[in-house]
Amino acid sequence: MIVLTNKRYTLKCLAASLACGLLFACEAVTETIQNDPAASENKELVGKLSAGIRPVENRLIEGQSLEVSFYLNNGTDAAIEVLPWATPLEVNISADLFAVMKDDEALPYVGRVVKRKAATAEDYITLESGEQLETTLNLSQAYDVSAAGDYRIVLESLYLQNSKEALEVIIVDNTVAVTRQ
């Protein structure tokens, strides 16, 4: 597992294009600026897409769901279309999106796996210039986080695409720590 902190990484990936069903090579740049109190005012975010996760609650009691809030901010000067499939923009998690650790032990993804037909124009969501989308994700649906302990949730990378290409996203906050009693 790679924990990204205050460094920039270039992620080269081979991804299936959900929009057209073709296999293509892409190079997506993921930059991470973590634990930077001025990150939201950072000049590097002007003109770019930025994303991150935040805890909904830092301390949980028995029976309480472990939830994180995911946000995507459009700092560009134009509206963009994004396919939310297999991203944190979907309220119901449909892919292994996070590295989840309990007391420094990796937890496997046990959530649903979704196979879909090719995306249509109606499947995309529009994010206007300057707009921020936020979703709350219940990680209890996708990972066994029911036992007491210290949990660390890491958004290691994020692959977003529009109908034509992969989108560059700067990950501002990528790690959440939660304790279940």
C-alpha positions as CSV (number, residue, x, y, z in Angstrom):
1,M,0.0,0.0,0.0
2,I,1.2,3.5,-0.8
3,V,0.2,6.3,1.5
4,L,0.5,9.6,-0.3
5,T,1.8,12.6,1.7
6,N,2.9,15.9,0.5
7,K,4.3,14.5,-2.8
8,R,3.3,14.3,-6.4
9,Y,2.8,11.1,-8.2
10,T,2.2,10.3,-11.8
11,L,0.0,7.3,-12.2
12,K,0.2,5.5,-15.5
13,C,-2.7,3.2,-16.0
14,L,-4.4,0.9,-18.4
15,A,-8.1,1.6,-18.0
16,A,-11.3,0.3,-19.6
17,S,-13.3,3.2,-21.2
18,L,-16.8,2.8,-19.8
19,A,-18.0,5.4,-22.3
20,C,-17.1,3.5,-25.5
21,G,-16.2,0.0,-24.3
22,L,-12.7,0.2,-25.8
23,L,-9.5,-0.6,-24.0
24,F,-7.0,2.3,-24.1
25,A,-3.9,3.5,-22.5
26,C,-4.1,6.6,-20.4
27,E,-1.8,8.7,-18.3
28,A,-3.6,10.3,-15.4
29,V,-1.8,12.6,-13.1
30,T,-2.7,12.5,-9.5
31,E,-1.2,15.1,-7.2
32,T,-1.7,14.9,-3.5
33,I,-1.5,17.8,-1.0
34,Q,-2.2,16.4,2.4
35,N,-2.4,18.1,5.8
36,D,-2.0,21.5,4.2
37,P,-4.2,23.9,6.0
38,A,-4.1,26.3,3.1
39,A,-4.8,23.7,0.5
40,S,-8.2,25.1,-0.3
41,E,-6.5,28.4,-1.1
42,N,-3.5,26.9,-2.8
43,K,-2.6,28.5,-6.1
44,E,-2.0,25.0,-7.6
45,L,-5.7,24.4,-7.4
46,V,-6.7,27.3,-9.5
47,G,-7.9,26.1,-12.9
48,K,-7.9,22.4,-11.9
49,L,-10.2,19.7,-10.5
50,S,-9.5,18.9,-6.9
51,A,-10.9,16.2,-4.6
52,G,-10.6,14.7,-1.2
53,I,-12.2,12.8,1.7
54,R,-13.2,13.9,5.2
55,P,-14.5,12.0,8.1
56,V,-18.2,12.3,8.9
57,E,-17.5,11.3,12.5
58,N,-14.0,10.6,14.0
59,R,-15.3,8.4,16.8
60,L,-17.9,5.7,16.4
61,I,-19.9,3.6,18.8
62,E,-21.1,0.0,18.2
63,G,-23.7,-0.2,15.4
64,Q,-22.8,3.2,13.9
65,S,-21.9,3.2,10.2
66,L,-18.4,4.3,9.2
67,E,-19.0,7.1,6.7
68,V,-16.6,9.4,4.8
69,S,-17.5,12.6,2.9
70,F,-16.0,12.8,-0.6
71,Y,-15.8,16.1,-2.5
72,L,-15.0,17.1,-6.0
73,N,-14.3,20.8,-6.8
74,N,-14.2,22.3,-10.3
75,G,-11.7,25.0,-10.1
76,T,-11.6,25.4,-13.9
77,D,-13.3,28.1,-15.9
78,A,-15.6,25.7,-17.7
79,A,-18.3,23.2,-16.9
80,I,-17.2,19.6,-17.1
81,E,-19.0,16.3,-17.5
82,V,-18.0,13.4,-15.3
83,L,-19.0,9.7,-15.4
84,P,-19.6,8.9,-11.8
85,W,-19.5,5.1,-12.2
86,A,-17.0,3.3,-10.0
87,T,-16.0,6.6,-8.3
88,P,-16.8,8.1,-4.9
89,L,-19.5,10.2,-6.7
90,E,-21.8,7.1,-6.6
91,V,-23.6,7.0,-3.3
92,N,-23.6,3.2,-3.4
93,I,-20.0,2.0,-3.6
94,S,-19.5,-0.2,-6.6
95,A,-15.7,-0.6,-6.7
96,D,-12.7,-1.0,-4.4
97,L,-12.0,2.8,-4.1
98,F,-10.1,2.9,-0.8
99,A,-7.3,1.3,1.1
100,V,-9.0,0.5,4.4
101,M,-6.8,-0.5,7.4
102,K,-7.9,-1.6,10.8
103,D,-5.1,-1.5,13.4
104,D,-2.6,-1.4,10.5
105,E,-4.1,-4.5,8.8
106,A,-5.5,-4.2,5.3
107,L,-9.2,-5.0,5.0
108,P,-10.5,-6.6,1.8
109,Y,-13.2,-5.1,-0.3
110,V,-16.5,-7.0,0.2
111,G,-18.9,-4.7,-1.6
112,R,-20.8,-5.1,-4.8
113,V,-19.2,-5.4,-8.2
114,V,-21.3,-3.8,-11.0
115,K,-21.1,-4.6,-14.7
116,R,-22.7,-2.0,-16.9
117,K,-23.5,-1.5,-20.6
118,A,-21.8,1.4,-22.4
119,A,-22.5,4.8,-20.9
120,T,-24.9,7.2,-22.5
121,A,-25.1,11.0,-22.3
122,E,-27.7,10.6,-19.4
123,D,-25.1,8.8,-17.3
124,Y,-22.8,11.8,-16.9
125,I,-23.1,14.5,-14.3
126,T,-22.2,18.1,-15.0
127,L,-20.0,20.1,-12.6
128,E,-20.2,23.8,-13.3
129,S,-17.2,26.1,-13.0
130,G,-16.6,26.8,-9.4
131,E,-19.1,24.2,-8.2
132,Q,-18.3,21.5,-5.6
133,L,-20.1,18.1,-5.4
134,E,-20.1,16.2,-2.2
135,T,-21.3,12.7,-1.4
136,T,-21.4,10.7,1.8
137,L,-20.2,7.2,1.5
138,N,-21.1,4.4,3.9
139,L,-17.9,2.3,4.0
140,S,-19.8,-0.3,6.0
141,Q,-21.4,-1.4,2.7
142,A,-18.1,-2.3,1.1
143,Y,-15.7,-3.2,3.9
144,D,-16.0,-5.1,7.2
145,V,-15.6,-2.1,9.6
146,S,-17.8,-3.5,12.4
147,A,-15.1,-4.4,15.0
148,A,-13.7,-2.0,17.5
149,G,-10.3,-0.5,16.6
150,D,-8.5,2.3,14.8
151,Y,-9.3,2.6,11.1
152,R,-7.4,4.5,8.4
153,I,-9.1,5.1,5.1
154,V,-6.9,6.2,2.2
155,L,-8.1,7.5,-1.2
156,E,-4.9,6.4,-3.1
157,S,-5.8,7.5,-6.5
158,L,-8.9,8.7,-8.4
159,Y,-9.7,7.9,-12.0
160,L,-12.3,10.3,-13.4
161,Q,-13.3,10.5,-17.1
162,N,-15.6,12.4,-19.3
163,S,-16.9,11.1,-22.6
164,K,-13.5,11.8,-24.4
165,E,-10.6,11.4,-21.9
166,A,-9.3,10.8,-18.4
167,L,-9.4,13.9,-16.2
168,E,-6.5,15.2,-14.1
169,V,-7.5,15.6,-10.5
170,I,-5.5,16.9,-7.5
171,I,-6.2,15.0,-4.4
172,V,-6.1,17.5,-1.5
173,D,-7.1,15.3,1.5
174,N,-6.5,11.6,1.0
175,T,-6.5,10.1,4.5
176,V,-9.1,9.8,7.2
177,A,-8.6,8.3,10.7
178,V,-11.6,6.9,12.6
179,T,-11.8,5.1,15.9
180,R,-14.6,2.6,16.7
181,Q,-15.2,1.9,20.4
